[in-house]
């Protein structure tokens, strides 16, 4: 029987290298290993095995977070990381959907969720309440055991609880260790939300699996992180496009010497990655010009981890997410469920592999509906161009069916962002009697700029085909985004005049 006992081999009693940095505090792998075992022992109490009890925790990136995640795993429970930014109704949905029995939170987060836990009759404890004095006997766990529930973004309906097994997590980590050449000497900042696959798997788990050093930040503290970059503390950097945009804008306010120190820090890194949302080609090129770093863009989702990536060694293409990762099968399918074999023809991305999740918790109908002939149906549409996949968008919100064409909202957005007066934009389709759907652009302008539709249309005439040009523009102060920087397009549709 395959078990989890050999995973994360650097987490052992003899490893004195620093695993985590949190402010001025450091934690070695040996100390972290002991702390996790004491937490697992405390969680077990008088039990031999948690038997997949759902234990939620509400805390930002911290030593306590890492202790809870791995402690729940080692005790045989299912970890349910909660979004620290969620409103109470969202937390209530997560707790009730996953049938959580215990919540762990400290300080202000405990205060935030205390009344809800009381109302739902869920036990609320702090880390110190649970932590055992020493490490006791821990269960031996099969890789097929359920390990974690993360929630989908819920842009079109209620978020679903995505259940990953230890084997799913193992597959998601090991494919990235190989594909992105993770190394014992790596050092990376972690500031991404830790209720999401990007921060949990791509950064934290890959870092600890490789024996690297992970610096923990409760949120994106630009000044502190860029100071560390300038001091060459990191050699790997992962962020969402919104973070890269914010840094590029910040660079404009810096003196030449400050800018050089920071860009030199990025220039000497071995890898910069962008993900969780499409990276505009404009941002990709700006980052290359500023830092010399060719951003590695990849594609994944909560249900599958990462599935497609530009190569670590080899050509990285702006606007493309690359080729299938090791151990992952990828195919495009048309509307009639036929495999698309030719290039330049859009289709839905479907995935097979050990990386693919087990089920949606308590929702057999949604689980069965997400598969077709053994393939997981992502709902994302892509096209294959010269061997590389390019994401056209989410079939439900990013693919606009207009005049017989399937238009990519992401492609139109990328073009609009090259306009010198546009700071941000989002494109959606709205019902239209003539075209089926009409292209509508929501545009955020740079400070002091104005824009008329006719002027933008004339500019677009030389940039894109006529059927892609927005039929209407809506000037907006700020685009609604979720915690990962993705624009929530259903919210935009509600703002249509």
C-alpha positions in Angstrom: 0.0 0.0 0.0 1.3 3.4 -1.0 1.4 5.8 2.0 2.2 9.4 2.8 5.1 8.7 5.2 7.9 9.3 2.6 6.5 12.7 1.4 8.3 15.9 2.3 11.5 14.1 3.3 13.2 17.3 4.3 10.8 17.7 7.2 12.7 15.5 9.6 14.5 15.7 13.0 18.0 16.1 11.5 17.5 18.9 9.0 18.8 22.2 10.4 18.3 24.4 7.3 15.8 27.3 7.6 12.5 26.3 6.2 10.4 29.3 7.0 11.1 33.0 7.5 8.4 35.2 9.2 9.6 38.7 9.8 12.7 38.4 12.0 11.9 34.8 13.0 13.2 31.7 11.4 12.1 28.1 11.7 14.3 25.2 10.7 13.0 22.1 9.0 13.7 20.0 12.1 11.8 22.5 14.4 8.9 22.7 11.9 8.8 18.9 11.7 8.5 18.6 15.5 5.9 21.4 15.7 3.7 19.7 13.1 3.9 16.4 14.9 2.9 18.1 18.2 0.0 19.7 16.4 -1.1 16.4 14.9 -0.8 14.7 18.3 -2.9 17.5 19.8 -5.6 17.2 17.1 -5.8 13.5 17.7 -6.3 13.7 21.4 -7.3 10.2 22.4 -8.0 9.1 18.8 -5.7 6.9 16.7 -6.8 8.6 13.4 -8.9 11.7 12.6 -10.6 9.5 9.9 -11.0 12.4 7.4 -12.6 14.8 10.0 -12.9 18.2 8.3 -10.8 20.8 10.3 -10.9 24.4 9.1 -8.4 27.1 9.9 -8.7 30.9 9.4 -5.2 32.5 9.3 -2.9 34.2 6.9 0.5 33.0 5.8 2.4 32.2 9.0 4.2 29.5 11.0 0.8 28.7 12.5 -0.8 28.2 9.1 1.9 25.8 8.0 1.7 23.9 11.3 -2.1 23.5 10.9 -2.0 22.4 7.3 0.6 19.7 7.8 -0.7 18.8 11.3 -4.2 18.1 9.9 -2.7 16.0 7.1 -0.4 13.9 9.5 -3.3 13.3 11.8 -5.5 11.9 9.0 -7.9 14.8 8.7 -9.0 16.9 5.8 -7.6 20.4 5.8 -10.1 23.2 5.0 -8.1 26.5 4.6 -10.5 29.5 4.8 -10.2 32.8 3.0 -9.2 35.4 5.7 -10.9 38.1 3.5 -14.2 36.3 3.3 -17.4 37.8 4.6 -19.4 35.9 7.2 -21.9 34.5 4.7 -19.1 33.1 2.6 -17.4 31.5 5.7 -20.8 30.0 6.7 -21.2 28.4 3.3 -17.7 26.9 3.5 -18.2 25.5 7.0 -21.6 24.0 6.3 -20.7 22.7 2.8 -17.6 20.9 4.1 -19.4 19.8 7.2 -16.6 21.2 9.4 -16.4 20.0 13.0 -13.6 22.2 14.3 -12.2 25.6 13.4 -8.8 26.9 14.5 -8.1 30.6 14.5 -6.1 33.2 16.5 -6.6 36.8 17.6 -8.7 38.9 15.4 -9.6 36.0 13.1 -11.0 34.1 16.1 -13.0 37.1 17.0 -14.3 37.4 13.4 -15.6 33.8 13.3 -16.6 33.2 17.0 -20.2 34.1 16.7 -20.6 32.0 13.5 -19.0 29.0 15.1 -21.3 29.3 18.1 -24.4 29.5 15.9 -23.3 26.5 13.9 -22.2 24.6 17.0 -18.7 24.2 15.7 -15.8 24.0 18.2 -13.4 27.0 17.9 -9.9 26.7 19.3 -6.6 28.6 19.0 -3.3 27.0 17.9 -2.0 27.0 21.4 -5.2 25.4 22.7 -4.5 22.3 20.5 -0.7 22.0 20.3 0.5 18.9 22.1 3.5 19.0 24.5 5.3 16.3 22.6 4.9 14.1 19.5 2.9 10.9 19.9 2.0 8.0 17.7 0.6 9.2 14.3 -1.4 7.1 11.8 -0.1 5.7 8.6 -2.1 7.1 5.7 -2.8 5.8 2.3 -2.2 8.2 -0.6 -5.8 7.6 -1.6 -7.1 9.3 1.5 -8.8 12.6 1.2 -6.5 15.4 2.3 -7.9 18.9 1.5 -11.0 20.8 0.5 -10.6 24.1 -1.4 -13.4 26.1 -2.7 -14.0 27.2 -6.3 -14.3 30.9 -7.0 -18.1 30.7 -7.4 -18.3 33.3 -10.1 -21.5 31.8 -11.6 -23.0 29.8 -8.7 -22.2 28.8 -5.1 -18.6 27.8 -4.5 -18.1 24.1 -4.6 -15.8 22.2 -2.2 -13.0 20.6 -4.3 -11.6 17.4 -2.6 -8.0 16.5 -3.3 -6.4 13.3 -2.0 -2.8 12.9 -0.8 -2.1 11.3 -4.2 -3.5 14.3 -6.1 -1.4 16.7 -4.0 1.7 14.5 -4.5 1.2 14.5 -8.3 0.6 18.3 -8.4 3.8 18.9 -6.4 6.1 16.4 -8.1 5.2 17.5 -11.6 6.2 21.1 -10.8 9.4 20.0 -9.0 10.4 18.4 -12.2 9.1 21.0 -14.7 10.3 24.1 -12.9 13.6 22.6 -11.6 12.9 23.3 -7.9 16.1 23.0 -5.9 17.3 22.8 -2.3 19.0 26.2 -2.6 15.8 28.0 -3.8 14.3 30.9 -1.8 10.9 32.4 -2.5 8.5 34.9 -0.9 4.9 33.7 -0.2 2.4 36.5 -0.1 -0.4 34.8 -2.2 -3.7 33.9 -0.5 -3.5 30.5 1.2 -7.0 29.3 0.5 -5.9 28.9 -3.1 -4.0 26.3 -5.1 -1.4 28.8 -6.3 -0.1 29.7 -2.8 -0.6 26.3 -1.2 0.8 24.0 -3.8 2.9 26.0 -6.2 4.8 28.0 -3.6 4.5 26.5 -0.1 4.3 22.8 -0.8 6.8 22.8 -3.7 9.2 24.9 -1.6 9.1 22.6 1.4 9.2 19.4 -0.7 12.4 20.7 -2.4 14.0 21.8 0.9 13.9 25.4 -0.1 13.4 28.5 2.2 9.9 30.1 2.1 9.5 33.7 3.4 5.9 34.2 4.7 4.0 37.5 4.3 0.4 37.8 5.5 -0.3 39.9 2.4 1.6 41.6 -0.5 3.7 44.1 1.3 5.3 45.7 -1.7 7.9 47.8 0.1 9.1 45.0 2.4 9.2 42.4 -0.4 11.0 44.7 -2.9 13.6 45.6 -0.2 14.3 41.8 0.1 14.4 41.5 -3.7 17.0 44.4 -3.9 19.0 42.5 -1.2 19.0 39.4 -3.4 17.1 37.3 -0.8 15.1 35.3 -3.4 15.8 33.5 -6.6 12.2 32.4 -7.4 9.2 34.7 -7.6 5.6 33.8 -8.2 2.7 36.3 -8.5 -0.5 37.1 -10.3 -0.6 39.6 -13.2 -2.1 42.2 -10.9 0.9 42.2 -8.7 3.3 42.6 -11.7 1.2 45.5 -12.8 1.3 47.1 -9.4 5.1 46.7 -9.3 5.6 48.2 -12.7 3.5 51.2 -11.8 5.4 51.6 -8.5 8.7 51.5 -10.4 7.7 54.8 -12.1 7.9 56.6 -8.8 11.4 55.4 -7.8 14.7 57.1 -8.2 17.1 55.6 -10.6 19.3 54.0 -8.0 16.3 52.4 -6.2 14.9 51.1 -9.4 18.3 49.6 -10.5 18.7 47.8 -7.2 15.3 46.2 -7.4 15.4 45.3 -11.1 18.9 43.9 -10.6 17.5 41.7 -7.8 14.8 40.3 -10.2 17.4 40.0 -13.0 19.5 37.6 -11.0 16.6 35.3 -10.1 16.4 32.0 -11.9 12.6 32.1 -12.4 9.7 34.5 -12.4 6.2 33.0 -12.8 2.8 34.6 -13.6 -0.4 32.7 -13.1 -4.0 32.5 -11.8 -5.2 34.9 -14.5 -4.1 35.7 -18.0 -1.0 37.8 -18.2 -1.4 40.6 -20.8 1.3 40.6 -23.5 1.9 44.3 -22.6 2.8 43.4 -19.0 4.9 40.4 -20.2 6.9 42.7 -22.4 7.2 45.5 -19.8 8.6 43.0 -17.2 11.1 41.7 -19.7 12.3 45.2 -20.6 12.6 46.2 -16.9 14.1 43.1 -15.4 15.4 40.9 -18.2 13.1 38.1 -16.9 11.0 36.2 -19.4 7.9 35.4 -17.4 6.9 31.8 -17.3 3.1 31.6 -17.7 1.2 28.4 -16.8 -2.4 27.2 -16.6 -4.2 25.4 -13.8 -7.3 25.4 -11.6 -8.4 24.3 -8.2 -9.6 20.9 -9.5 -6.4 20.0 -11.3 -3.5 21.9 -9.8 -1.2 22.9 -12.7 -1.7 21.2 -16.1 0.0 23.2 -18.8 3.2 25.4 -18.6 5.7 27.2 -20.7 9.0 25.4 -20.4 11.7 26.2 -17.8 14.3 25.4 -20.5 13.1 26.4 -23.9 11.0 29.0 -25.6 8.5 30.9 -23.5 5.8 32.7 -25.5 3.9 35.8 -24.5 0.2 35.1 -24.4 0.6 31.3 -24.4 0.5 28.9 -21.4 2.7 26.3 -23.1 2.6 22.6 -23.2 1.3 19.8 -21.0 3.2 19.2 -17.8 4.8 15.8 -17.1 2.2 13.2 -16.2 -0.7 15.3 -17.4 -2.9 14.4 -20.4 -4.4 17.4 -22.2 -6.8 17.5 -25.2 -9.2 20.0 -26.8 -12.8 19.0 -27.6 -15.4 20.6 -29.8 -19.0 21.2 -28.9 -19.9 17.6 -30.0 -17.3 16.1 -27.7 -14.9 15.2 -30.6 -11.2 15.6 -30.1 -9.7 18.5 -32.0 -6.5 17.3 -33.7 -5.8 20.3 -35.9 -4.2 23.5 -34.8 -5.8 27.0 -34.7 -9.2 25.6 -33.9 -10.6 26.5 -30.4 -12.0 23.8 -28.1 -12.6 23.1 -24.4 -9.6 22.0 -22.4 -10.0 18.5 -20.9 -7.6 16.9 -18.5 -6.6 13.4 -17.3 -3.9 12.5 -14.7 -3.2 11.8 -11.0 -3.4 15.5 -10.5 -7.2 15.6 -11.1 -9.3 16.0 -7.9 -11.4 13.3 -6.4 -14.9 14.9 -6.1 -16.9 17.9 -5.1 -17.7 17.4 -1.4 -21.3 16.3 -1.0 -22.2 17.0 -4.6 -22.3 13.9 -6.6 -24.3 15.5 -9.4 -21.7 18.3 -9.9 -18.9 15.7 -9.8 -20.4 13.4 -12.4 -21.3 16.4 -14.6 -17.7 17.6 -14.7 -16.5 14.5 -16.5 -17.0 13.1 -20.0 -15.6 9.8 -21.0 -13.1 10.0 -18.2 -11.9 13.5 -19.0 -12.3 16.3 -16.6 -14.0 19.2 -18.4 -12.4 22.4 -17.3 -14.9 24.8 -19.0 -11.9 26.8 -20.4 -11.5 27.3 -24.1 -8.0 27.3 -25.7 -6.4 27.0 -29.1 -3.2 25.2 -30.0 -0.7 27.3 -32.0 2.6 25.9 -33.2 2.5 23.3 -30.4 1.6 25.7 -27.6 -1.8 26.2 -26.0 -3.2 29.7 -25.8 -6.2 30.3 -23.4 -9.1 32.1 -25.0 -11.0 32.2 -21.7 -13.7 30.7 -19.6 -16.5 29.3 -21.8 -19.1 30.9 -19.6 -17.7 34.4 -19.4 -14.7 34.9 -21.7 -16.0 33.4 -24.9 -18.3 35.8 -26.8 -20.3 34.2 -29.6 -20.9 37.1 -32.0 -21.9 37.0 -35.6 -21.0 33.3 -35.9 -17.5 33.8 -34.4 -16.1 32.6 -31.1 -14.3 35.7 -29.8 -11.8 35.6 -26.9 -12.5 38.4 -24.4 -8.9 37.9 -23.1 -7.5 38.6 -26.6 -9.5 41.8 -27.0 -8.5 42.9 -23.5 -4.9 42.4 -24.3 -5.2 44.6 -27.3 -7.1 47.4 -25.5 -4.4 47.4 -22.8 -1.8 48.6 -25.3 -3.7 51.9 -25.5 -1.6 54.5 -23.7 -4.6 55.9 -21.8 -6.1 52.6 -20.5 -5.0 51.4 -17.1 -7.2 48.3 -17.0 -10.1 46.8 -18.8 -12.5 43.9 -19.0 -14.5 42.7 -22.0 -17.8 40.8 -21.8 -20.6 39.7 -24.2 -24.1 41.2 -23.8 -27.2 39.9 -25.6 -27.7 41.5 -29.0 -30.5 40.9 -31.5 -28.3 41.3 -34.6 -25.1 39.6 -33.4 -26.3 37.2 -30.7 -23.8 38.8 -28.4 -22.2 42.2 -28.7 -18.7 43.0 -27.4 -18.8 45.4 -24.4 -15.6 46.9 -22.9 -15.4 48.2 -19.3 -12.4 50.5 -19.2 -10.5 52.1 -16.3 -8.5 55.1 -17.5 -5.2 56.4 -16.2 -5.5 59.5 -14.0 -6.5 62.7 -15.8 -7.5 60.9 -19.1 -10.8 60.9 -20.8 -12.1 58.8 -23.7 -15.0 58.9 -26.3 -16.3 55.8 -28.0 -15.7 57.1 -31.5 -12.1 57.9 -30.7 -11.5 54.4 -29.3 -13.3 52.8 -32.2 -11.0 54.6 -34.7 -8.0 53.4 -32.7 -9.3 49.8 -32.7 -9.8 49.9 -36.5 -6.0 49.5 -37.0 -5.6 47.0 -34.1 -8.2 44.3 -34.5 -10.8 42.9 -36.9 -14.1 44.7 -37.1 -16.1 42.0 -35.3 -13.8 42.2 -32.3 -14.2 46.0 -31.9 -16.3 46.8 -28.8 -19.8 47.9 -29.7 -20.0 49.9 -26.5 -17.6 51.2 -23.8 -18.3 51.8 -20.1 -15.9 53.9 -18.2 -15.4 52.4 -14.7 -13.5 53.6 -11.6 -12.3 50.1 -10.6 -12.9 46.6 -11.9 -14.3 44.2 -9.4 -11.7 41.5 -8.6 -11.5 38.5 -6.3 -8.6 37.7 -3.9 -6.5 36.3 -6.7 -6.8 39.4 -8.9 -9.3 37.9 -11.3 -12.0 40.2 -12.6 -15.4 39.0 -11.5 -17.2 39.5 -14.8 -20.7 38.5 -13.7 -20.6 41.6 -11.5 -19.8 43.7 -14.5 -22.9 42.5 -16.4 -25.0 43.8 -13.6 -23.6 47.3 -14.3 -24.6 47.4 -17.9 -26.6 50.5 -18.8 
